[in-house]
Amino acid sequence: MKIIDAHIHTIFRPSKFFEEYRLMGVEAVITVAFYPITPTHTNTLEDLFRWLIKRETKRLQAAGIVCYCGIGIHPRSIPGKFDTKIYNFIKENMGGRVVALGEIGLEKATEEEIEVLEKQLIMAKEHNNFPVILHTPGKNKRDITKKLIELLESIGITNGIIDHVSPENIDLALNTKLYIGLTVQKGKLTMDSFLQIIREQEDQINRIILNSDLGIDIAHKFIVPKTIQRMAEEGIDEKIIQKISHKNAEKLFKIL
């Protein structure tokens, strides 16, 4: 079974892990931008984006995994000294191995977060409706998802994925035209809660994408292939598993 991990922060994982990940069936990943502390300067993010595009793609290729990138300003990574020139860098690098703006979104829905997100959404809209990978937070998820969707609708965003969806906000996400990102990981969905959503939303399978959100924190590192194995053990139709494990991601991001 082909597997794509559609949301991962590869820079926090060693090369040995990706050799193991490939053996578990993972053929491709989308590594998305996130800086774990507030950057002092915008240049830090530019260096991060260049790292993803120029180094991570080659590092994972050596492990047999095709690496695509999402670049953008995460709501928890907005620099203290903000230079709007970073938007030009993002624009210039949209396309090729960069298949999405991400990870962008809202964490607390502050005025600054909304302003930065709005600018990036407009960029995506103007760049042939470029895909966006949208973060939803752990706290106040429902209220902040409402604000996120209001912004998406005001700009006319119809191509992308609302990520880290849970039972708390899935009805809101399903009411959009975007894909639904289900993250099975500590602090997010358990395998059981993921399976419950899959069973309840069988008519929405064409929109659901599984991911790990592996990053800097202690995590279940092989959770995506193990979740796919669990789906098979539970008797879920193979065509459904294929859509969730790779086909929907391929369609959204136009990859592989």
NORBEL-V613542 format. One record per pair of residues at least 24 apart in sequence whose C-alpha atoms are under 7 Angstrom apart, sorted by the first residue. I is the first residue (numbers start at 1). J is the second residue. If there is no record, write none. Layout:
BEGIN
i,j
I,J
I,J
END
This chain:
BEGIN
i,j
1,25
2,26
2,27
2,246
3,27
3,28
3,245
3,246
4,28
4,29
4,245
4,246
5,29
5,30
5,211
5,212
6,30
6,210
6,211
6,249
7,31
7,32
7,211
7,212
7,213
8,32
8,212
8,213
8,214
8,215
9,33
9,213
9,214
9,215
10,215
12,215
12,216
18,60
18,63
19,63
22,64
22,65
24,225
27,65
27,66
28,65
28,66
28,67
29,66
29,67
29,68
30,67
30,68
30,69
30,70
31,67
31,68
31,69
31,70
32,69
32,70
32,71
32,102
32,103
33,70
33,71
33,72
33,102
33,103
34,74
34,77
34,103
35,77
37,77
38,76
38,77
38,78
38,79
38,80
39,77
39,78
39,79
39,80
40,79
40,80
40,81
41,79
41,80
41,81
41,82
42,79
42,81
42,82
42,83
42,86
46,86
53,97
68,97
68,98
68,99
69,97
69,98
69,99
69,100
70,98
70,99
70,100
70,101
70,102
70,103
71,100
71,101
71,102
71,103
72,101
72,102
72,103
72,104
73,103
73,104
74,103
74,104
74,105
75,104
75,105
75,106
75,107
75,113
76,107
99,253
100,130
100,131
100,132
100,133
101,131
101,132
101,133
102,132
102,133
102,134
103,133
103,134
103,135
104,133
104,134
104,135
105,134
105,135
105,136
106,135
106,136
106,137
106,148
107,136
107,137
109,144
122,155
125,157
129,159
130,159
131,159
131,160
131,253
132,159
132,160
132,161
133,160
133,161
133,162
133,163
134,161
134,162
134,163
135,162
135,163
135,164
136,163
136,164
141,168
141,169
142,168
142,169
145,169
160,252
179,207
179,208
180,207
180,208
180,209
181,208
181,209
181,210
181,211
182,209
182,210
182,211
183,210
183,211
183,212
183,213
184,211
184,212
184,223
185,212
185,219
185,220
186,219
191,227
205,240
206,243
206,248
207,248
208,244
208,248
209,244
209,245
209,248
209,249
210,244
210,245
END
